[in-house]
Amino acid sequence: MKCVLSITESCNLQCKYCYVDAKREDAPSPSTSHLFRIVDLLGDIGIKKLIIGGGEPLLRDDVFNIVERSSAIMLTHLLTNGTLINEETARKLACCGLDGVSISLDSATPDIHNELRDGSYLSALNGIRCCINAGLNVDISTCVTTKNVLAIADIIHLAEDLGAASITFQGLSPVGRGAECANLALTPEQTDLFLNNIYNIMYTKKFKIKMIMFYPQWIRWDSNAEGCEAGKNFFGLRSNGDVFPCTNLPIKIGNILEDNFADIWNCSFMNDIRMRRTGGCAVCEYLERCGGCRSKAYSLGDAFASDPSCKLAEEMAVDK
């Protein structure tokens, strides 16, 4: 099982579609010992991989201690915008036992990335290079929008030229500040075309870089894909212990420091989020394996509704 732990809600950037609506001003920050307690507890309940994020986790002076503590217990990955990483920071991260680091990069050229991610292109690129030079496995995380969908091959070329281990594609999360960026989200038809394009790139081009797809409907192209993992193999966790089915699904279902985790994991909402669906998703042949994105459904008012980014679910609802 995997968990994403936010260790701060502060950030040095103001990206337009930040799903946690992170602020530049300092947010209340839990102590190192408090986060150690959470990390130890996650180890006790059998978490196999911890993904440490924020906000921007590198704003915390104790981030290296937290990563080192976690890495001694389970595979540990870091999510960062990369802008605070220099050669020394990268070396320190590499010495902490990290499994890898994900750095956000939304275009192969400065214009689009700078527009959406607060002018951070050059500093993010420098962070990527420093991490790769330090021997870290770097994943480049790309949010696919109407701004960059036609230049995806360029981003893949750049990621491979830089020496990144992988590139992850995900759609815009319509929560936090992302709720104000609906015009940037792909339509169901555009999403299908994008996924078809990625499939063709994977199987007709000679890219060596690993491509990771955070789209539940990707199971239609790849039978080994996992679909929506919320409530199945994944959950989100705030630094105060609050548990969420997904980092992009802001519905609190308990607190890991106050409640029994088995009770949280098996609560009625979590049982429903695994399989309960309405609309096209409910009658889709891929329901069990895909499940549709619950965050995107929730953005329209119902966490159990059809995934509004899926063309097949849209067609199934019409045919029903």
Contacts in CASP RR format, 6 or more apart in sequence:
PFRMAT RR
TARGET T0000
AUTHOR 0000-0000-0000
METHOD contacts of the structure
MODEL  1
MKCVLSITESCNLQCKYCYVDAKREDAPSPSTSHLFRIVDLLGDIGIKKL
IIGGGEPLLRDDVFNIVERSSAIMLTHLLTNGTLINEETARKLACCGLDG
VSISLDSATPDIHNELRDGSYLSALNGIRCCINAGLNVDISTCVTTKNVL
AIADIIHLAEDLGAASITFQGLSPVGRGAECANLALTPEQTDLFLNNIYN
IMYTKKFKIKMIMFYPQWIRWDSNAEGCEAGKNFFGLRSNGDVFPCTNLP
IKIGNILEDNFADIWNCSFMNDIRMRRTGGCAVCEYLERCGGCRSKAYSL
GDAFASDPSCKLAEEMAVDK
1 46 0 8 1.000
1 47 0 8 1.000
1 48 0 8 1.000
1 49 0 8 1.000
1 233 0 8 1.000
1 234 0 8 1.000
1 235 0 8 1.000
2 47 0 8 1.000
2 48 0 8 1.000
2 49 0 8 1.000
2 50 0 8 1.000
2 51 0 8 1.000
2 229 0 8 1.000
2 233 0 8 1.000
2 234 0 8 1.000
3 42 0 8 1.000
3 47 0 8 1.000
3 49 0 8 1.000
3 50 0 8 1.000
3 51 0 8 1.000
3 234 0 8 1.000
3 235 0 8 1.000
3 236 0 8 1.000
3 237 0 8 1.000
4 51 0 8 1.000
4 52 0 8 1.000
4 53 0 8 1.000
4 79 0 8 1.000
4 234 0 8 1.000
4 235 0 8 1.000
4 236 0 8 1.000
4 237 0 8 1.000
4 247 0 8 1.000
5 35 0 8 1.000
5 38 0 8 1.000
5 39 0 8 1.000
5 42 0 8 1.000
5 50 0 8 1.000
5 51 0 8 1.000
5 52 0 8 1.000
5 53 0 8 1.000
5 236 0 8 1.000
5 237 0 8 1.000
5 239 0 8 1.000
6 20 0 8 1.000
6 53 0 8 1.000
6 54 0 8 1.000
6 55 0 8 1.000
6 236 0 8 1.000
6 237 0 8 1.000
6 238 0 8 1.000
6 239 0 8 1.000
6 247 0 8 1.000
7 30 0 8 1.000
7 35 0 8 1.000
7 52 0 8 1.000
7 53 0 8 1.000
7 54 0 8 1.000
7 57 0 8 1.000
7 60 0 8 1.000
7 63 0 8 1.000
7 66 0 8 1.000
7 239 0 8 1.000
8 27 0 8 1.000
8 29 0 8 1.000
8 53 0 8 1.000
8 54 0 8 1.000
8 55 0 8 1.000
8 56 0 8 1.000
8 57 0 8 1.000
8 59 0 8 1.000
8 60 0 8 1.000
8 239 0 8 1.000
9 20 0 8 1.000
9 22 0 8 1.000
9 23 0 8 1.000
9 27 0 8 1.000
9 54 0 8 1.000
9 55 0 8 1.000
9 239 0 8 1.000
10 22 0 8 1.000
10 23 0 8 1.000
10 24 0 8 1.000
10 25 0 8 1.000
10 26 0 8 1.000
10 27 0 8 1.000
10 29 0 8 1.000
10 55 0 8 1.000
10 56 0 8 1.000
10 59 0 8 1.000
11 18 0 8 1.000
11 22 0 8 1.000
11 23 0 8 1.000
11 24 0 8 1.000
11 54 0 8 1.000
11 55 0 8 1.000
11 56 0 8 1.000
11 59 0 8 1.000
11 81 0 8 1.000
12 24 0 8 1.000
12 56 0 8 1.000
12 59 0 8 1.000
12 81 0 8 1.000
12 83 0 8 1.000
12 84 0 8 1.000
13 22 0 8 1.000
13 24 0 8 1.000
13 56 0 8 1.000
13 81 0 8 1.000
13 83 0 8 1.000
13 117 0 8 1.000
13 118 0 8 1.000
13 120 0 8 1.000
14 24 0 8 1.000
14 118 0 8 1.000
15 81 0 8 1.000
15 104 0 8 1.000
15 116 0 8 1.000
15 117 0 8 1.000
15 118 0 8 1.000
15 177 0 8 1.000
16 115 0 8 1.000
16 116 0 8 1.000
16 117 0 8 1.000
16 177 0 8 1.000
16 178 0 8 1.000
16 180 0 8 1.000
16 181 0 8 1.000
16 184 0 8 1.000
17 116 0 8 1.000
17 143 0 8 1.000
17 145 0 8 1.000
17 172 0 8 1.000
17 173 0 8 1.000
17 177 0 8 1.000
17 178 0 8 1.000
17 180 0 8 1.000
17 181 0 8 1.000
17 184 0 8 1.000
18 55 0 8 1.000
18 176 0 8 1.000
18 177 0 8 1.000
18 178 0 8 1.000
19 173 0 8 1.000
19 175 0 8 1.000
19 176 0 8 1.000
19 177 0 8 1.000
19 178 0 8 1.000
19 247 0 8 1.000
19 248 0 8 1.000
20 54 0 8 1.000
20 55 0 8 1.000
20 176 0 8 1.000
20 247 0 8 1.000
21 176 0 8 1.000
21 177 0 8 1.000
22 54 0 8 1.000
22 55 0 8 1.000
22 56 0 8 1.000
29 60 0 8 1.000
29 239 0 8 1.000
30 239 0 8 1.000
30 240 0 8 1.000
32 62 0 8 1.000
32 65 0 8 1.000
32 66 0 8 1.000
34 239 0 8 1.000
35 62 0 8 1.000
35 66 0 8 1.000
35 239 0 8 1.000
36 66 0 8 1.000
36 69 0 8 1.000
37 257 0 8 1.000
38 237 0 8 1.000
38 239 0 8 1.000
38 241 0 8 1.000
38 256 0 8 1.000
38 257 0 8 1.000
39 50 0 8 1.000
39 66 0 8 1.000
39 69 0 8 1.000
39 70 0 8 1.000
39 73 0 8 1.000
40 69 0 8 1.000
40 73 0 8 1.000
41 256 0 8 1.000
41 257 0 8 1.000
42 50 0 8 1.000
42 70 0 8 1.000
42 73 0 8 1.000
42 74 0 8 1.000
42 237 0 8 1.000
42 256 0 8 1.000
43 73 0 8 1.000
43 74 0 8 1.000
45 261 0 8 1.000
46 74 0 8 1.000
47 74 0 8 1.000
48 74 0 8 1.000
48 75 0 8 1.000
49 74 0 8 1.000
49 75 0 8 1.000
49 76 0 8 1.000
49 77 0 8 1.000
49 99 0 8 1.000
50 70 0 8 1.000
50 74 0 8 1.000
50 75 0 8 1.000
50 76 0 8 1.000
50 77 0 8 1.000
51 76 0 8 1.000
51 77 0 8 1.000
51 78 0 8 1.000
51 79 0 8 1.000
52 63 0 8 1.000
52 66 0 8 1.000
52 67 0 8 1.000
52 70 0 8 1.000
52 76 0 8 1.000
52 77 0 8 1.000
52 78 0 8 1.000
52 79 0 8 1.000
53 78 0 8 1.000
53 79 0 8 1.000
53 80 0 8 1.000
54 79 0 8 1.000
56 80 0 8 1.000
56 81 0 8 1.000
56 83 0 8 1.000
56 84 0 8 1.000
57 63 0 8 1.000
57 78 0 8 1.000
57 79 0 8 1.000
57 80 0 8 1.000
58 80 0 8 1.000
58 82 0 8 1.000
58 84 0 8 1.000
58 85 0 8 1.000
58 89 0 8 1.000
59 84 0 8 1.000
60 66 0 8 1.000
64 92 0 8 1.000
64 93 0 8 1.000
64 96 0 8 1.000
67 76 0 8 1.000
67 78 0 8 1.000
67 93 0 8 1.000
67 96 0 8 1.000
67 97 0 8 1.000
67 98 0 8 1.000
68 96 0 8 1.000
68 97 0 8 1.000
70 76 0 8 1.000
71 96 0 8 1.000
71 97 0 8 1.000
71 98 0 8 1.000
71 99 0 8 1.000
75 99 0 8 1.000
76 97 0 8 1.000
76 98 0 8 1.000
76 99 0 8 1.000
76 100 0 8 1.000
77 98 0 8 1.000
77 99 0 8 1.000
77 100 0 8 1.000
77 101 0 8 1.000
77 102 0 8 1.000
78 93 0 8 1.000
78 98 0 8 1.000
78 100 0 8 1.000
78 101 0 8 1.000
78 102 0 8 1.000
79 101 0 8 1.000
79 102 0 8 1.000
79 141 0 8 1.000
80 101 0 8 1.000
80 102 0 8 1.000
80 103 0 8 1.000
80 104 0 8 1.000
81 103 0 8 1.000
81 104 0 8 1.000
81 117 0 8 1.000
81 120 0 8 1.000
81 124 0 8 1.000
82 103 0 8 1.000
82 104 0 8 1.000
82 120 0 8 1.000
82 123 0 8 1.000
82 124 0 8 1.000
82 127 0 8 1.000
82 128 0 8 1.000
83 120 0 8 1.000
83 123 0 8 1.000
83 124 0 8 1.000
83 127 0 8 1.000
85 93 0 8 1.000
85 103 0 8 1.000
85 126 0 8 1.000
85 127 0 8 1.000
85 130 0 8 1.000
85 131 0 8 1.000
86 126 0 8 1.000
86 127 0 8 1.000
86 130 0 8 1.000
87 130 0 8 1.000
87 133 0 8 1.000
87 134 0 8 1.000
89 130 0 8 1.000
90 127 0 8 1.000
90 130 0 8 1.000
90 131 0 8 1.000
90 133 0 8 1.000
90 134 0 8 1.000
90 136 0 8 1.000
91 134 0 8 1.000
93 101 0 8 1.000
93 131 0 8 1.000
93 134 0 8 1.000
93 136 0 8 1.000
94 131 0 8 1.000
94 134 0 8 1.000
94 135 0 8 1.000
94 136 0 8 1.000
98 136 0 8 1.000
99 137 0 8 1.000
100 136 0 8 1.000
100 137 0 8 1.000
100 138 0 8 1.000
100 139 0 8 1.000
100 165 0 8 1.000
101 131 0 8 1.000
101 136 0 8 1.000
101 137 0 8 1.000
101 138 0 8 1.000
101 139 0 8 1.000
102 138 0 8 1.000
102 139 0 8 1.000
102 140 0 8 1.000
102 141 0 8 1.000
102 168 0 8 1.000
103 124 0 8 1.000
103 127 0 8 1.000
103 128 0 8 1.000
103 131 0 8 1.000
103 138 0 8 1.000
103 139 0 8 1.000
103 140 0 8 1.000
103 141 0 8 1.000
104 117 0 8 1.000
104 124 0 8 1.000
104 140 0 8 1.000
104 141 0 8 1.000
104 142 0 8 1.000
104 143 0 8 1.000
105 113 0 8 1.000
105 121 0 8 1.000
105 124 0 8 1.000
105 125 0 8 1.000
105 128 0 8 1.000
105 140 0 8 1.000
105 141 0 8 1.000
105 142 0 8 1.000
105 155 0 8 1.000
105 158 0 8 1.000
105 159 0 8 1.000
106 112 0 8 1.000
106 113 0 8 1.000
106 116 0 8 1.000
106 117 0 8 1.000
106 142 0 8 1.000
106 143 0 8 1.000
106 145 0 8 1.000
106 147 0 8 1.000
106 148 0 8 1.000
106 155 0 8 1.000
107 113 0 8 1.000
107 121 0 8 1.000
107 147 0 8 1.000
107 148 0 8 1.000
107 151 0 8 1.000
107 154 0 8 1.000
107 155 0 8 1.000
108 151 0 8 1.000
108 154 0 8 1.000
108 155 0 8 1.000
108 157 0 8 1.000
108 158 0 8 1.000
109 121 0 8 1.000
109 154 0 8 1.000
110 119 0 8 1.000
110 121 0 8 1.000
110 122 0 8 1.000
112 147 0 8 1.000
112 148 0 8 1.000
112 151 0 8 1.000
113 119 0 8 1.000
113 120 0 8 1.000
113 121 0 8 1.000
113 124 0 8 1.000
114 120 0 8 1.000
114 121 0 8 1.000
115 147 0 8 1.000
116 143 0 8 1.000
116 145 0 8 1.000
116 147 0 8 1.000
116 184 0 8 1.000
117 124 0 8 1.000
125 162 0 8 1.000
128 138 0 8 1.000
128 140 0 8 1.000
128 162 0 8 1.000
128 164 0 8 1.000
129 162 0 8 1.000
131 138 0 8 1.000
132 138 0 8 1.000
132 162 0 8 1.000
132 163 0 8 1.000
132 164 0 8 1.000
137 165 0 8 1.000
137 166 0 8 1.000
138 162 0 8 1.000
138 163 0 8 1.000
138 164 0 8 1.000
138 165 0 8 1.000
138 166 0 8 1.000
139 164 0 8 1.000
139 165 0 8 1.000
139 166 0 8 1.000
139 167 0 8 1.000
139 168 0 8 1.000
139 212 0 8 1.000
140 155 0 8 1.000
140 159 0 8 1.000
140 162 0 8 1.000
140 164 0 8 1.000
140 166 0 8 1.000
140 167 0 8 1.000
140 168 0 8 1.000
141 167 0 8 1.000
141 168 0 8 1.000
141 170 0 8 1.000
142 148 0 8 1.000
142 152 0 8 1.000
142 155 0 8 1.000
142 167 0 8 1.000
142 168 0 8 1.000
142 169 0 8 1.000
142 170 0 8 1.000
143 170 0 8 1.000
143 171 0 8 1.000
143 172 0 8 1.000
144 152 0 8 1.000
144 169 0 8 1.000
144 170 0 8 1.000
144 171 0 8 1.000
144 172 0 8 1.000
144 186 0 8 1.000
144 194 0 8 1.000
145 171 0 8 1.000
145 172 0 8 1.000
145 181 0 8 1.000
145 184 0 8 1.000
145 185 0 8 1.000
145 186 0 8 1.000
146 183 0 8 1.000
146 184 0 8 1.000
146 185 0 8 1.000
146 186 0 8 1.000
146 190 0 8 1.000
147 184 0 8 1.000
148 155 0 8 1.000
149 186 0 8 1.000
149 190 0 8 1.000
149 194 0 8 1.000
152 169 0 8 1.000
152 194 0 8 1.000
152 197 0 8 1.000
152 198 0 8 1.000
152 201 0 8 1.000
153 201 0 8 1.000
153 205 0 8 1.000
155 167 0 8 1.000
156 167 0 8 1.000
156 201 0 8 1.000
156 207 0 8 1.000
156 209 0 8 1.000
156 211 0 8 1.000
159 167 0 8 1.000
159 209 0 8 1.000
160 207 0 8 1.000
160 208 0 8 1.000
160 209 0 8 1.000
163 209 0 8 1.000
164 209 0 8 1.000
165 209 0 8 1.000
165 210 0 8 1.000
166 209 0 8 1.000
166 210 0 8 1.000
166 211 0 8 1.000
166 212 0 8 1.000
167 209 0 8 1.000
167 210 0 8 1.000
167 211 0 8 1.000
167 212 0 8 1.000
168 211 0 8 1.000
168 212 0 8 1.000
168 213 0 8 1.000
168 214 0 8 1.000
169 198 0 8 1.000
169 211 0 8 1.000
169 212 0 8 1.000
169 213 0 8 1.000
169 214 0 8 1.000
169 215 0 8 1.000
170 213 0 8 1.000
170 214 0 8 1.000
170 215 0 8 1.000
171 185 0 8 1.000
171 186 0 8 1.000
171 191 0 8 1.000
171 214 0 8 1.000
171 215 0 8 1.000
171 309 0 8 1.000
172 178 0 8 1.000
172 181 0 8 1.000
172 184 0 8 1.000
172 185 0 8 1.000
172 186 0 8 1.000
173 248 0 8 1.000
173 295 0 8 1.000
173 296 0 8 1.000
174 181 0 8 1.000
174 182 0 8 1.000
174 185 0 8 1.000
174 295 0 8 1.000
174 296 0 8 1.000
174 299 0 8 1.000
175 248 0 8 1.000
175 249 0 8 1.000
175 250 0 8 1.000
175 295 0 8 1.000
175 298 0 8 1.000
175 299 0 8 1.000
176 250 0 8 1.000
179 299 0 8 1.000
185 309 0 8 1.000
186 194 0 8 1.000
186 309 0 8 1.000
188 308 0 8 1.000
188 309 0 8 1.000
188 310 0 8 1.000
188 311 0 8 1.000
188 313 0 8 1.000
188 314 0 8 1.000
189 311 0 8 1.000
191 215 0 8 1.000
191 217 0 8 1.000
191 309 0 8 1.000
191 310 0 8 1.000
191 311 0 8 1.000
192 311 0 8 1.000
195 213 0 8 1.000
195 215 0 8 1.000
195 217 0 8 1.000
195 218 0 8 1.000
195 220 0 8 1.000
195 221 0 8 1.000
196 221 0 8 1.000
198 211 0 8 1.000
198 213 0 8 1.000
198 221 0 8 1.000
199 221 0 8 1.000
199 222 0 8 1.000
201 207 0 8 1.000
201 211 0 8 1.000
202 211 0 8 1.000
213 222 0 8 1.000
213 225 0 8 1.000
215 293 0 8 1.000
215 309 0 8 1.000
216 227 0 8 1.000
216 228 0 8 1.000
216 290 0 8 1.000
216 291 0 8 1.000
216 292 0 8 1.000
216 293 0 8 1.000
216 307 0 8 1.000
216 310 0 8 1.000
217 227 0 8 1.000
217 286 0 8 1.000
217 290 0 8 1.000
217 292 0 8 1.000
217 307 0 8 1.000
217 309 0 8 1.000
217 310 0 8 1.000
217 312 0 8 1.000
217 313 0 8 1.000
218 225 0 8 1.000
218 227 0 8 1.000
219 225 0 8 1.000
219 226 0 8 1.000
219 227 0 8 1.000
219 286 0 8 1.000
219 289 0 8 1.000
219 290 0 8 1.000
220 286 0 8 1.000
220 290 0 8 1.000
220 312 0 8 1.000
225 289 0 8 1.000
226 232 0 8 1.000
226 233 0 8 1.000
227 289 0 8 1.000
227 290 0 8 1.000
227 291 0 8 1.000
227 292 0 8 1.000
228 290 0 8 1.000
228 291 0 8 1.000
228 292 0 8 1.000
228 293 0 8 1.000
228 294 0 8 1.000
229 246 0 8 1.000
230 245 0 8 1.000
230 246 0 8 1.000
230 249 0 8 1.000
230 273 0 8 1.000
230 294 0 8 1.000
231 245 0 8 1.000
231 246 0 8 1.000
231 265 0 8 1.000
231 270 0 8 1.000
231 273 0 8 1.000
231 274 0 8 1.000
232 274 0 8 1.000
234 246 0 8 1.000
235 243 0 8 1.000
235 244 0 8 1.000
235 245 0 8 1.000
235 246 0 8 1.000
235 265 0 8 1.000
236 243 0 8 1.000
236 244 0 8 1.000
236 245 0 8 1.000
236 246 0 8 1.000
236 247 0 8 1.000
237 243 0 8 1.000
237 244 0 8 1.000
237 256 0 8 1.000
238 244 0 8 1.000
240 255 0 8 1.000
240 257 0 8 1.000
241 255 0 8 1.000
241 256 0 8 1.000
241 257 0 8 1.000
241 258 0 8 1.000
242 252 0 8 1.000
242 254 0 8 1.000
242 255 0 8 1.000
242 256 0 8 1.000
243 252 0 8 1.000
243 253 0 8 1.000
243 254 0 8 1.000
243 255 0 8 1.000
243 256 0 8 1.000
243 264 0 8 1.000
244 250 0 8 1.000
244 251 0 8 1.000
244 252 0 8 1.000
244 253 0 8 1.000
245 251 0 8 1.000
245 253 0 8 1.000
245 269 0 8 1.000
245 270 0 8 1.000
245 273 0 8 1.000
245 294 0 8 1.000
246 294 0 8 1.000
246 295 0 8 1.000
248 295 0 8 1.000
249 273 0 8 1.000
249 294 0 8 1.000
249 295 0 8 1.000
249 298 0 8 1.000
249 303 0 8 1.000
250 298 0 8 1.000
251 269 0 8 1.000
251 298 0 8 1.000
251 303 0 8 1.000
253 264 0 8 1.000
253 267 0 8 1.000
253 269 0 8 1.000
253 270 0 8 1.000
254 264 0 8 1.000
254 267 0 8 1.000
256 264 0 8 1.000
264 270 0 8 1.000
272 304 0 8 1.000
273 294 0 8 1.000
273 303 0 8 1.000
273 304 0 8 1.000
275 287 0 8 1.000
275 288 0 8 1.000
276 304 0 8 1.000
277 287 0 8 1.000
277 291 0 8 1.000
277 292 0 8 1.000
277 304 0 8 1.000
277 305 0 8 1.000
277 306 0 8 1.000
278 302 0 8 1.000
278 304 0 8 1.000
278 305 0 8 1.000
278 306 0 8 1.000
279 305 0 8 1.000
279 306 0 8 1.000
279 313 0 8 1.000
279 316 0 8 1.000
279 317 0 8 1.000
279 320 0 8 1.000
280 306 0 8 1.000
280 313 0 8 1.000
280 314 0 8 1.000
280 316 0 8 1.000
280 317 0 8 1.000
280 320 0 8 1.000
281 287 0 8 1.000
281 290 0 8 1.000
281 291 0 8 1.000
281 292 0 8 1.000
281 297 0 8 1.000
281 305 0 8 1.000
281 306 0 8 1.000
281 307 0 8 1.000
281 310 0 8 1.000
281 313 0 8 1.000
281 316 0 8 1.000
282 306 0 8 1.000
283 316 0 8 1.000
283 320 0 8 1.000
284 290 0 8 1.000
284 291 0 8 1.000
284 312 0 8 1.000
284 313 0 8 1.000
284 316 0 8 1.000
286 312 0 8 1.000
291 307 0 8 1.000
292 306 0 8 1.000
292 307 0 8 1.000
292 310 0 8 1.000
292 313 0 8 1.000
293 307 0 8 1.000
293 309 0 8 1.000
293 310 0 8 1.000
294 303 0 8 1.000
294 304 0 8 1.000
296 307 0 8 1.000
296 308 0 8 1.000
296 309 0 8 1.000
297 303 0 8 1.000
297 304 0 8 1.000
297 305 0 8 1.000
297 306 0 8 1.000
297 307 0 8 1.000
297 308 0 8 1.000
299 308 0 8 1.000
300 308 0 8 1.000
306 313 0 8 1.000
306 314 0 8 1.000
306 316 0 8 1.000
306 317 0 8 1.000
307 313 0 8 1.000
308 314 0 8 1.000
END
